[in-house]
């Protein structure tokens, strides 16, 4: 008998058919594109990744993620050095994520002490570069795991080239990510599914999208300034961008997560609540549509409040491009292996 609320109920999703909702139409007027540096990024990325982790499963899994494609679709207008940084950000996040919650690579999934030590090493690395007194010029401990050391180039760049306000935002979002991943692991180890409200609050951290958006100003070569960055409507655009990307990702990554199985996924949590995959997908889609509307409303109000700030319009366009880029990258990357070409409401996969 399936014990609801445990990992058992997630297993009952296997073999069911998931019909993707129409994710193309609601963002059809949002900008999208492909950075012309993509092919060069791939060549550089594979060389750098091999130096960092060597041949093996970690290398293969990161290559299948195609971080250069991620950067090229999320930041299609960025210059070479900025889109390269975007690819580094993606590489760091997926190496870090795989190092903590991918059973094929690590035993930290079930070892809370080891994973807590790993997270503490990460927090120290973040503070080393992004704190008020960054320890620049000090060689990173070579005994640190490759996933932690992969932050070095990002940290060095931001320590030198970001304003204090930008660095604080990046640091806060990274700490939020690490803390949320700890809370998620505790949830999985307890074997008790969260409510959708509990899950959504945590997901804003575990997605790491907030960290990527905090990098967006640098990648686009703009500085919003502390006043605009902390404006209520600008923060609403930030938060809704996080939500849209994170929850769209939950739909598109569900089959992969069932391999383990993990239930910290919006569709899986709502499936537990409704006992119907289609109802779970439909409700998840409604959450996305509501967030898209909230983003549009907040963007309009922000631009009305600061009509002369061209950088703000560029940043909002960048947030929307991240949303469309996430869909394009998800259809492309080997990690999800979706095998569909469109998300127009007609395509399906078997879980």
Rosetta blueprint (number, residue, H / E / L):
1 X L
2 X L
3 X L
4 X L
5 X L
6 X L
7 X L
8 X H
9 X H
10 X H
11 X H
12 X L
13 X L
14 X L
15 X L
16 X L
17 X E
18 X E
19 X E
20 X L
21 X L
22 X E
23 X L
24 X L
25 X H
26 X H
27 X H
28 X L
29 X L
30 X L
31 X L
32 X L
33 X L
34 X L
35 X L
36 X L
37 X L
38 X H
39 X H
40 X H
41 X H
42 X H
43 X H
44 X H
45 X H
46 X H
47 X H
48 X H
49 X H
50 X H
51 X H
52 X H
53 X H
54 X L
55 X L
56 X L
57 X H
58 X H
59 X H
60 X H
61 X H
62 X H
63 X H
64 X H
65 X H
66 X L
67 X H
68 X H
69 X H
70 X H
71 X H
72 X H
73 X H
74 X H
75 X L
76 X L
77 X L
78 X L
79 X L
80 X H
81 X H
82 X H
83 X H
84 X H
85 X H
86 X H
87 X H
88 X H
89 X H
90 X H
91 X H
92 X H
93 X H
94 X H
95 X H
96 X H
97 X H
98 X H
99 X H
100 X H
101 X H
102 X L
103 X L
104 X L
105 X L
106 X L
107 X L
108 X H
109 X H
110 X H
111 X L
112 X H
113 X H
114 X H
115 X H
116 X H
117 X H
118 X H
119 X H
120 X H
121 X H
122 X H
123 X H
124 X H
125 X H
126 X H
127 X H
128 X H
129 X H
130 X H
131 X L
132 X L
133 X L
134 X L
135 X L
136 X L
137 X L
138 X L
139 X L
140 X L
141 X L
142 X L
143 X L
144 X L
145 X L
146 X H
147 X H
148 X H
149 X H
150 X L
151 X L
152 X H
153 X H
154 X H
155 X H
156 X H
157 X H
158 X H
159 X H
160 X H
161 X H
162 X L
163 X L
164 X H
165 X H
166 X H
167 X H
168 X H
169 X H
170 X H
171 X H
172 X H
173 X H
174 X H
175 X H
176 X H
177 X H
178 X H
179 X H
180 X H
181 X H
182 X H
183 X H
184 X H
185 X H
186 X H
187 X H
188 X H
189 X H
190 X H
191 X L
192 X L
193 X L
194 X L
195 X L
196 X H
197 X H
198 X H
199 X H
200 X H
201 X H
202 X H
203 X H
204 X H
205 X H
206 X H
207 X L
208 X L
209 X H
210 X H
211 X H
212 X H
213 X H
214 X H
215 X H
216 X H
217 X H
218 X H
219 X H
220 X H
221 X L
222 X L
223 X L
224 X L
225 X H
226 X H
227 X H
228 X H
229 X H
230 X L
231 X L
232 X H
233 X H
234 X H
235 X H
236 X H
237 X H
238 X H
239 X H
240 X H
241 X H
242 X H
243 X H
244 X H
245 X H
246 X H
247 X H
248 X H
249 X H
250 X H
251 X H
252 X H
253 X H
254 X H
255 X H
256 X H
257 X H
258 X L
259 X L
260 X L
261 X L
262 X L
263 X L
264 X L
265 X L
266 X H
267 X H
268 X H
269 X H
270 X H
271 X H
272 X H
273 X H
274 X H
275 X L
276 X L
277 X H
278 X H
279 X H
280 X H
281 X H
282 X H
283 X H
284 X H
285 X H
286 X H
287 X H
288 X H
289 X H
290 X H
291 X H
292 X H
293 X H
294 X H
295 X H
296 X H
297 X H
298 X H
299 X H
300 X H
301 X H
302 X H
303 X H
304 X H
305 X H
306 X L
307 X L
308 X L
309 X L
310 X H
311 X H
312 X H
313 X H
314 X H
315 X H
316 X H
317 X H
318 X H
319 X H
320 X H
321 X H
322 X H
323 X H
324 X H
325 X H
326 X H
327 X H
328 X H
329 X H
330 X H
331 X H
332 X H
333 X L
334 X L
335 X L
336 X L
337 X L
338 X L
339 X L
340 X L
341 X L
342 X L
343 X L
344 X E
345 X L
346 X L
347 X L
348 X E
349 X E
350 X E
351 X L
